[in-house]
Amino acid sequence: MVKLMITIFIFLVTRSARAQSSDDVSWAKRVETGSQVVTSMQFYFHDTLSGSNPSAIKVAQPQSSTNSLGGFGNLMMIDDPLTEGPDKNSKLIGHARGMYGQTAQNDLGLIMVLNYGFTDGIYKDSSFSLLSLNPAMQTVREMAIVGGTGLFRLARGYALAQTYWFDPSTGDAIVGYNVTIATYI
Ligand SMILES: *[C@@H]1O[C@H](CO)[C@@H](O)[C@H](O)[C@H]1NC(C)=O
């Protein structure tokens, strides 16, 4: 018992000494918090290329056609609504804004450079950044989340995306997202 208490005491002393010594420059400070928060989300992404008010528009394409499956070199700019359910009229919770482009020569592979910004509840004005290859032919696509703002500061995480509905004649799609994000208090 005494030995245990001494061990705990030594642990606390060395810990606080370490915490103090980390302040040895005036321009930087390290604080150990150790508290991680894991957020899981489920929402739907509506990518509309057709109609008079598309949310995804082509902004660049190769000078000569490339004969590749997915149109290697095509670049889209998007402002896609995110909703709570698969129905486009279900509650709007945010927007995915940014670009995706066909980056694979021999199969479908999209490079996704997107900001997912939220407008609902405590997540209003928080966002995360996704930067990843989207292997669009796979049933479930895993993509990396590399950062964020607001409640998603210091985010690390991943998204699992699965197409809910797709119209091959227009390219319009509704994609379900399951997102897991770790942040720190
Ligand atoms: C997303 O989560 C729902 C509910 O837990 C589950 O039914 C679905 O299979 C998940 N989809 C993916 C692509 O992980």
The ligand as a MOL file (V3000), in Angstrom:
LIG
                    3D

  0  0  0     0  0            999 V3000
M  V30 BEGIN CTAB
M  V30 COUNTS 14 14 0 0 0
M  V30 BEGIN ATOM
M  V30 1 C -24.3390 3.1510 -42.2610 0
M  V30 2 O -24.9570 3.0090 -41.0210 0
M  V30 3 C -26.2310 2.3690 -41.0860 0
M  V30 4 C -26.8210 2.4230 -39.6960 0
M  V30 5 O -25.9250 1.9810 -38.7340 0
M  V30 6 C -26.0470 0.9710 -41.6310 0
M  V30 7 O -27.3100 0.3510 -41.7450 0
M  V30 8 C -25.3950 1.0460 -42.9850 0
M  V30 9 O -25.1180 -0.2610 -43.4580 0
M  V30 10 C -24.0960 1.8200 -42.9040 0
M  V30 11 N -23.5640 1.9830 -44.2530 0
M  V30 12 C -22.2680 1.9050 -44.5150 0
M  V30 13 C -21.8920 2.1340 -45.9260 0
M  V30 14 O -21.4270 1.6730 -43.6630 0
M  V30 END ATOM
M  V30 BEGIN BOND
M  V30 1 1 1 2
M  V30 2 1 1 10
M  V30 3 1 2 3
M  V30 4 1 3 4
M  V30 5 1 3 6
M  V30 6 1 4 5
M  V30 7 1 6 7
M  V30 8 1 6 8
M  V30 9 1 8 9
M  V30 10 1 8 10
M  V30 11 1 10 11
M  V30 12 1 11 12
M  V30 13 1 12 13
M  V30 14 2 12 14
M  V30 END BOND
M  V30 END CTAB
M  END
